């Protein structure tokens, strides 16, 4: 099989002599290839064996031979790229293609979807941005939350089919008193790096969360017997099993959680382990020692394709139509959440309720949609509340503000194409009123911290994993940004604390509706999430986060045998090349 070095030598030769037949001596070839005549002879023979060229050697010193290139440099690069991509070697393919996106992009799309390699079932999934922060204790966006579910486990988990809380690392639990709970841990659970899970890992992971408002009521943890954990609270919490199913409550190996690079390649107990993670691809391999049912797919290979960002923010595609592998089928549903605007109660101009309502009316969903690209409009529907079925009453009319500010600052998080469009539409609407909008694009962890005190408006998006009452509660009390921008809303925070203690009304919806009526929370759009998968990819059902549970997906072999080394059938110029 040809090596990378042989390809490079052929490219050098093609650049020097072109595609027309010519007479050339062995010494001249050696000079072009920067090698000895003996090595030049070996290289020409190997290239001829590959069918890349025709070389008619003439015996004798100084005799000129006839050389004709039978393959173009572009065709050879394309075959080489296809071979690298079929092997999952995206980094090498990008390096080979350099700036030739016209060659690389079609091949990337062609290789997406199902593939097998050495009998292993692989699913290649496109995404539009790197995923360097996979640690569940860090601020997580929608896709990172989904991935953390595949890598980590908590004491409990939420069943995606029926929404009920069930055992995960804990197989049973009981409430011994309103402030005393006991959990029984599964035996022989192993982390991805081989060590067995101990009760100390659980205790350290949970105790480290006590500085967060959601977990501030954890008083102490004890282990009265092996694989038994007692949680003592300083106030009753009937929602504790729900709380322990939150992503942030995942259990980490105590000796690794503070290590550099742990967020990039974390170690958990989940059905998939991270085998590689760089700006171009994230590879997840099935964990053979998973304590549950072993995943059916051997490998999930997520490729970062920023050139497709306008589709991949909310549209996940597993493969493409092809005669060999079948057609595509799709699912779509409105997200459990919305795009929203927060008005910051630290902002001096926004202390005027009339200005808050004026901004809410000006920056309304219909006006914004009229100023963004048509392809974005098709994926949005106007929102009247946090969730699609929450349709809150409109606030009482306010008089027009006496004075409009000259300038407002809006913060959104970066690597999000739709925020750029939406912020641009807001800037256009405000400019017509004589207000300059300064748009500040922040890293997500800085955005969610709310530390920028000079910001007036915060543009964000939320996807809840379910629509039960605990989900919006966990978002409200577990998001640092909200604690900052609504720090002067004591009724909201007191109401949430009372609701957790007793579960009585007013619940999270009613409490957020009050903030919305005051103009601090402005829902904008609900987004349509879409998932397309080929008929041959089975067990795929879209979750509320727009992804699918990797554990249940599997590939049905194509007619005539499994498709080896490619997800797109055969090609006239396809060949088996060494990586």
N, C-alpha and C positions, 0 to 999 in steps of 0.2 A: 504494500500500500504506500502511496506517496506521502512524504513527510512535508511539514511546513517549509522546511529548507528547500525542498525540491520545487514547491510552488513559487517561492521567492525567486529562485534562479530562473524559472520559466518566465515570470513577470519581467525580470530584468532583460532577458533575451528578447521578449516580445516588444519591449519599449525601444530596443536598439535596432531591430531588423525589420519590424513590421510583419505583414501577412503575405507578402509576395515571395515567391521562390527566388533564391539567390545562391550564387557560388561564394563559398567561404572556406577558409582553411581552418584546421583544428586549432592552430595557434591563435587565429583571430577570435575564435569562439572562446578559447581560454582567457584571452585578454578581456573580452566582454564580461565574462563571468568571474573575473578576478580569481582564477585558480590555475593549476598546472594543466598542461595538455592531457595528461593521463586522467585527471579528475574530470576534465571537460568531456572526454570520451565516455566516461562512466555516466555522467549526467545526461548526455545526449541519448545514450542507450536506454536509460531509465525513462526519460521523457517519451521516447519512441514507443516503449512498451506500454505506456499509459495512453497512447494514441494522440498525444498532443502535437507531435511533429513527425515529419519524414526526413530522414538523414541518410543520404547515399554517400558513404565514405569512399574516397579514392586512396589507394595504397601509395606510399612513397612520400619522402620528405618534401614539403612545399606544395604537394598536390592539393587542389581545391575541390571540396566536396559540395554537394547540392543539399541545401537545407530549406524546408518548407514547413511553416507553422500551420498545423491543421486545426488548431483550436484558438479562439480569440482569448485575449486576456480577460475580458469581461465575463465571458462564458465560464472560464475557469474559476474566476473569483466567485461567481454565483454558485457554482457547484460546491466550492469549498465552504462558502457561507452556509449553504443548506446542510452540509455534513456537520459543521460545527453546531448549528442550531439543533439538529436532530439529536445530537449528543448532550444537549442542554448547556453547551459552553458559550453562553451569551457574551461574556466579557471578551473572549478571544474573537468572536465574530465581529463585535463592534470595533475592536482594534484593527481587524483586517479590513473592514469596510471603510474606515476612516470617515470621510465626510460624504460617502456615497449612500445617502439615505434612500435615493431612488432605487438602489439595488437591495438594500437591507430591509426596508419597511415591508415590501410585499412578501419577502421570505419570512419575516417575523410573523406576519398575520397568517401565512400559510401553515406555519408550524404550531400554531395555537391549538389547544384542544387535546384530544387523546393521543397517546403514543405508548409504545412498549419498548423496553430496552432490556435485553437479557432476561426476558420473562417478567419484568417488573412493570406494573401498570402505573403510568404517569399521566397527570393532567396538567397542562400548561395554561396558565390564566394570565391575561393582560392586566396591568394596572398602570396608573399614570404618574406615580411619584414614589420615591424611595420610602422605606419603612424602617428607619433606624432605631425607633423607640418602641420596643415591644414589652417593656417592663410594666406590669399592670399597676404598680404603685405610682407610675408617672401619669400625667394628664394624657388621656387617650382619645383619639378621634374614632369615627365609626369603624373604619377598617381595622384599626389596631385593637379595638374591643373584640371584634370577631376573631382575630388571630390569637389574642390572649386566651380565648376560650378553647382553642385547639392545642395550646402549649401548656396551660396551667389548669389546676383544679383548686376549688375551695372546699370548705367543709360541706357545703350544700350546693346545689345547682338548680336552675329552673328548667323544667321540661318544656321544650320549644313547641311541642304538639298541643299540650293542654294548659301551659302556664303555671302548673303546680310546682311547688318546691319539693325536691327529692334529695336523697342522699348522694354525696359525691365521695370525698375522702372520709366523711363520716357516714356509716351505714344506718345508724339510728341516733335519735336524740330524745331528750325528755326535759320538760320544765319542772324542776323540783320545787320552785317557788317563783313568785313574780320576778325576782332578781337573781335567780340561780338556775342555770341550764347545764345539762350534762350531755356530752357528745361522745360517741363510741367510734373509734377510728378503725378503718380497714387494716387488716394485716398484710404484710409483704408488698406494700406499695413502694415502687422504686422511682427515683429521679432519673432523668435522662442520662446523667453521668454515672449511674450505676449504684449509688448509695441508697440504702433503704430509708424511707421517710420515718422520722421519729416525732414523738409528741413535742420535742423541743423546737422543731422546725415550725410547727403550728403555733406554739406559744410565742415565739419570737416574731413571727409574721404578723400576728394579730396585735400584740402589744405595741409594735411599731406604728400602728395606725391610730393610737389614742389621741394624738394631737389634732386629728381631723374631727370636725363637728359631728360627722356621722358615727364615729366610734368613741367619742369623748366619754360615754357612759360606761365603758369597759373598766371595771374597778380592779380586778385581778383575775389571774388564770392559775389553776392548780391541776395536777394530775394525780388523783388518789390511787389509781391502779394503772398498770401498763395499758396503752392504747385507750385511755379514758381521759377526757378533758372536761374540767368544770369551768364555766364562765360565770363570774360574779359581776353584776351590774350595780351601779349606784342609783338607778331608776328603772322602773319596769319597761320592758320593750317586747310586746307580743309579736313584733315584726322581726325579731332577731334572726330566724332562719332565712328570711328574705334578705336581710342585710348581709349575711355571710355568703350569699350567692352573688353579691356584687363583684365585678372584675377586680376591684382594688383589694378584695379580701382573699385573693389567691395566695397559696402557700408556696414560699420560696425556700430553697436550700440555704440554711443559715450561714454556711461558710462562703457562699458565692455571691450573695445578693449585693454586697458593696463593692465587688470587684470591677475594675475598669473594663468596659466592653460588654458588661452583662446585659445592658438594655439592647444591644445590637444582636447578641446571640445568647438569649437567656436559657436557663435550664429549669424545666418544670417536671410535672408528673403526667402531663396530658398525652393524648393519643398521637400527637405529632411533635417531633423535636426539630429545632433549627439546625440544619446542616451547613448552610451558607447564607450570608446576608451582606450584600453590598449595594451600591447605588443602582445597579442594573438588574439584580435578581435576588429573590428570596426563595430559598429551597427548604422545604419541610419534608422530612422523611418519617414514615410510620414508625412508631415506637413499639418494638416487638414485645417489650415487657410491660406494656400498659395494663393496668389492673382491670380495665373493662374489656369490652370486645375489641380486638385488634382491628384497626382501620382497614378497609378493603383496598383503598388506593395506596400504593407503595410510596408515591412521591407526589407532592404538590409543588409545582415550579411556577412562581409568580414573576413575570417579566415586566420591567418598568418601561413603558412606551409613552414618554411625554408627548410625542407628536400626535397621539390620539387622545389627549387630555379632554377635549371637548365632549367625548363620548363616555369616557371611562370613570368620570366622577360618580355617576349614578347608574351606569349601564355596564353590566358584567357579561362578557361573552365567552363561552367555552367552546371554541372551535369555530367552524364556518361550514356553509353548505359545500358538499362535495359528492360526486357520484359514488365514490368508494365507501364513504362513511355515513352518508345519509344527510337529511335536511335538519334544520334547526327548529326548535320549539321554544316559546318564550313565556315568561311570567312577568307581570307588572302589578304593582300596588302602591298606594300612597304611603309614604314613610310615616312612622309613628313619631312625629315630631314636626319641625318646621324650620324655615329660615326666619330669623327674627332680628329686630333692632332693639337694643337696650339703651335707654336714656339714663345717664349717670347722675345719681343724686348728689355727687360731689361737684358737679358743674354749676357754676354761679348763674349763667343764663337760664339753665333748665330748672331753677327754683320757681320760675313763673309757670304755673299750670296752663296758662293760656298759650305760651310758647310750645309747651310739650304737645298740647292737642293740635296746634297749628302744624307742627312738624309731622305728627301722626297723619293728619289729613293730607299734607303735601306729598309725603313719601309713601303714598298708599300703593298697594300691589298693582292695581290697574295702570297707574301712571308709570310705575317702574317697568312693567312688562312691555309697555309701548316703546321703551327706549333701549331694549336689549335685543340681541340677535334672535331671529325667528326660531332657530333650533333650541334656544333656551326657553323661549315662551312655551314650546310644546311640552316641556317637562315640568312646568309649574302650574299650580292652581292656587288661587287666592286663599289665604288663611284668616280665620276669625278667632282662632285660639291655638293653644300649643299643639293639640292633637286634632286630626281631621273632624272628629265628631264633637269637639268642643267649639261651640258657637256662642261666644260670650256677647252679652248685651253691650251696645255702644255707650260710651260715656255721655253725660249730659253736656250740651253745647257750652262752650266757653266763649267769652268775647275775644276779639282779635287782640294779639299782643300789642302793647303800646310801642315797644321797641324791638326791632329785630337785630340780632348780633351781626357783626361784620364777618365773622369767621367761626367755623365749628371744626372740630377734629373728630374724625371717624377712624376707629381701629378695626381691622379684620385680620384673620390669620392667612398666611401666605400659602403658596402651592394650591390655590383653589381658584380655578378659572372663572367660575360663576360669581365669586365675590368681586373680581375686577370689573365685570360687566355691571353688576348691581351698584357698586360704589360709583362707577362712572355715571350711571343713570341718576343717582342721588345728587352727585355734583352738578349735573346739568340742570336738574330741577331747582336746586338751591341757587345756582348762579343766576337764573332768571329772576330771582327775588333779591339779588344783590348780596348774597351770602357766599363767601368762598369756603369750600369744603376741602380740608386737608385730609387726605387718605393716608393712613399709616398701616403698612402691611407688616405684621409681626409673626415671629415663630409661634407655633401653637402654645407652647408652654408659657411663653411670656404673655400671650393674649389671655389665656385662661386664668393667669394669676391676677389680672386686673391692676397691676402695679403702676401703670401709666396714669397718674392722677390728673393729667391735663387733658384727657380724652373726654369728649362730650357724649359721643355715640359709639356703640359697639355692635358691629355686624357679625352674626354668628349663625350656626346651624346646629340642630340637635336631632339625633336619631335614638329613640328609646328602644330597648330590646323587647318591650311588651307595653301594654297600655293599662296594666293594673295600677291601683292607686300608689303602690310603693315606688314605681318607676319615676314619676315626676317628683315625688318627695325626695328620692335619692339624688336626683339631678339638682334640685333646689338647694338642698343642704350640703351636697358634696362637691359643688362647683365654687372654687375660690373667687372667681370673677363676680358671681352674684353677691357674695358676702361683701365685696368691695363696693360695687356700684349701687347696691341697695342697703348700705350700712345704716341708713336712717329710716328703715322700715321695720321698727320693732314689732309691729303687729304681725308681720309675715313670719319672722323667726320665732316669736312666742307661740304663734298658732301651730307652726310645724312641730315644735317641741311637745306641745299638748297633744297633737294628733298622734305622734308616735307612742306616747305613754298610754293613750286610751283608745285610739282609733276612731274617735267620735268626730262628727262634723263640727266646724268646717274643715274639710279635707284639703289636700294640696290644690285641687282644682279651684275651689272657692277662694283660697288664699291668694293664688296667682291671679285670679280674675280681678281681685281688688287692686292689685298692683297694675294690671292691664288697664283698668278703668281710669287710673290716675296718670296713664301715659308713660309709665316707666318701662313697660314691656309692650312691644309692638310686633305681633306676628305678621309675617309678610307672605310667605308661600309654603305650601306643602309640595314636596318633590315626588315625582313618580320614579320609583326604583324599578329597574328592569334587569332581568336575568335571562339570557339565552343559552341553551345547551343543545348539543347535537343529540339526535334520537339514541345513538349508541352509548351516551353517557347516562347511566341510570342512578337512581337514588338521589337526584338533585331536586331540592325544594328550596325556594328562596326564603330566607329568614327576614325578620324585621329590619336587619342591618343591611339588606341588599346582597348578602352573600349566601352561602349554603354550607351545611355541616359537612366538613371534609370526611368525617368518619363513615358516613352512610353512602357516599358516592362510589360507583364502580363502573368499569368499562366492559362492554360486551364485545368480544372479538368480532371483527368484520368477517363477512362470508369468505370462505377459502382460507381462513387462518388469521392470526393476529398480524396487525400492521407493524412491522418492526422498524424502529429508528425514525419514524415520521408520523405526523398526524394528518397528512394531507394526500396520501396516495402516491402513486409513482409519477415520475416526470421524465420527459424525453432526455433531459440532460443530467438526470440524477446519477450519482455514482457513490460508491462507498470509499470514503477518504479517511485517512488517519488523522486523528485530532492532534 
